[in-house]
Amino acid sequence: MRDRQRAVLALLEASRGGMAPRDVRARTEGQATEWEVRGDLQLLRQLALAETIGRGRGAFWRLVPK
């Protein structure tokens, strides 16, 4: 896992309720493109660390409950 993906994971952990991808990107202070953030979130899903709730523009990501 790369540093940016660890940062995304930390953002999700700090958010408690979850975050929309656009909010994750905004919190990376422009260091990641929209597609990089989406890729990072997909990787975290594949690693069973994060999940998406909802669909479309209203969807948000959160950590998988333990």
C-alpha positions in Angstrom: 0.0 0.0 0.0 1.4 3.4 -1.0 1.5 6.5 1.2 -1.4 8.1 -0.5 -3.6 5.0 0.1 -2.6 5.1 3.8 -3.6 8.7 3.9 -7.0 7.9 2.3 -7.5 5.1 4.9 -6.6 7.6 7.7 -9.1 10.1 6.3 -11.9 7.4 6.3 -10.9 6.4 9.9 -11.1 10.0 11.1 -14.4 10.7 9.4 -16.3 8.0 11.4 -19.4 8.2 9.3 -17.8 8.0 5.9 -16.8 10.4 3.1 -17.7 11.1 -0.5 -14.9 10.6 -3.0 -14.9 14.3 -3.7 -14.4 15.1 0.0 -11.5 12.6 0.1 -9.9 14.3 -2.9 -10.4 17.8 -1.4 -8.7 16.6 1.8 -5.7 15.4 -0.1 -5.1 19.1 -0.9 -4.9 18.5 -4.7 -2.2 15.9 -4.5 -4.4 13.3 -6.1 -6.6 13.3 -9.1 -10.2 12.2 -9.0 -9.2 8.9 -10.8 -6.3 8.3 -8.4 -8.7 8.7 -5.4 -11.2 6.4 -7.0 -8.4 3.8 -7.7 -7.2 4.1 -4.1 -10.7 3.5 -2.8 -11.2 0.5 -5.0 -7.9 -1.0 -3.8 -9.0 -0.5 -0.2 -12.3 -2.3 -1.1 -10.4 -5.2 -2.6 -8.3 -5.4 0.6 -11.6 -5.5 2.6 -10.6 -2.3 4.5 -13.3 0.0 3.1 -16.8 -0.2 1.6 -19.1 2.0 -0.3 -22.6 2.8 0.9 -25.2 4.0 -1.6 -24.9 4.6 -5.3 -24.2 7.5 -7.6 -23.5 11.0 -6.4 -24.9 10.2 -2.9 -22.5 7.3 -2.3 -19.9 7.5 0.4 -17.0 5.4 1.6 -16.3 4.2 5.1 -14.1 1.7 6.9 -15.4 -1.9 7.1 -16.8 -2.4 10.6 -14.8 -4.8 12.6 
